[in-house]
Amino acid sequence: MALHGLDPAERGRAETLTEIQLREVQQAMEPLTRAAQSALDRLFLAVGDTGCCVLLTNAQGVPVDRRGAQADDETFHRWGLWQGAVWSEAVEGTNGIGTCLAEHRPLTIHKDQHFHTRNIALSCSTAPIHDHLGRLAGALDVSSARADLTEGFVGLIAAAVADAARTIESQAFRQAFPEARIVLAGDSERSTAALIAVDRHDLVVGATRAARIALRIDDARIAAQLPAVDVLALSTDGAEAELIEAERGVVRRALARSSGNVSAAARALGVSRATLHRKLHRLGLTDSH
């Protein structure tokens, strides 16, 4: 009320973009939307029969894609759970999508926790989604207006939403670095979204938000040509050893194919002879070559 001048008793319909505005928003979100398709389908298969709809939004809280049962479409459209509606906190006050985006964390806004009286029948579980550069790109939301939806079941939905959001982030990251080797950079039990992209020179060219936080990576370190082993040394799950062994295997195969000729192996690997000599020394392969 103080920050945005909202009235909780205001009964108007949800604010909605024009068709032209929505198309522009959808075009800007296209790479992330494309990466999200299979995750959206699986999430809807899990929750659709319980009277829920699935929404993918941009960072301003505007749904750009959705999944819902046709029988429920009229109800959800009336509630504003539809492409083009605006669910930012500035427009709707406390709500699953807007508050998730404002606080950058997964959360559930259940029924009368909503700011606007017109939304108190809704239960919304939402998780933020970050792009391949670690920036907030949007949110994934499952909403329901069922009166018999229990808080226990809402908790299960929230867990499914958070898992699907991590899947979308991972898929978008792999899609953004199709030529790179993708390495899990954290404890796989707790951080499946902590990924780094490594080029053929074993330099980090990208990192997900989870990896940036876990390994203290930022754009400046990546731009300065950050060796993968330098950041993976901070990890405790054996990822560094795994990466070194993979690199050792690549070098050994190149040397074998060139009958031990370092110059020929360097050309095959696309690096200079001096670079390959440094790699041989670092990988403990200098005794044989």
Stockholm file with secondary structure:
# STOCKHOLM 1.0

chainA/1-289         MALHGLDPAERGRAETLTEIQLREVQQAMEPLTRAAQSALDRLFLAVGDTGCCVLLTNAQGVPVDRRGAQADDETFHRWGLWQGAVWSEAVEGTNGIGTCLAEHRPLTIHKDQHFHTRNIALSCSTAPIHDHLGRLAGALDVSSARADLTEGFVGLIAAAVADAARTIESQAFRQAFPEARIVLAGDSERSTAALIAVDRHDLVVGATRAARIALRIDDARIAAQLPAVDVLALSTDGAEAELIEAERGVVRRALARSSGNVSAAARALGVSRATLHRKLHRLGLTDSH
#=GR chainA/1-289 SS CTTTCCCTTCCCCCCBCCHHHHHHHHHHTHHHHHHHHHHHHHHHHHHGGGTEEEEEEETTSCEEEEECCGGGHHHHHHHTCSTTBCCCHHHHSSCHHHHHHHHTSCEEEEGGGSSSGGGTTCEEEEEEEECTTSCEEEEEEEEECCTTCCHHHHHHHHHHHHHHHHHHHHHHHHHHCTTSEEEECSCTTTCTTCEEEECTTSEEEEECHHHHHHHTCCHHHHHTCEEHHHHHTTCSSSHHHHHHHHHHHHHHHHHHHTTTCHHHHHHHHTSCHHHHHHHHHHTTCTTTC
#=GC SS_cons         CTTTCCCTTCCCCCCBCCHHHHHHHHHHTHHHHHHHHHHHHHHHHHHGGGTEEEEEEETTSCEEEEECCGGGHHHHHHHTCSTTBCCCHHHHSSCHHHHHHHHTSCEEEEGGGSSSGGGTTCEEEEEEEECTTSCEEEEEEEEECCTTCCHHHHHHHHHHHHHHHHHHHHHHHHHHCTTSEEEECSCTTTCTTCEEEECTTSEEEEECHHHHHHHTCCHHHHHTCEEHHHHHTTCSSSHHHHHHHHHHHHHHHHHHHTTTCHHHHHHHHTSCHHHHHHHHHHTTCTTTC
//
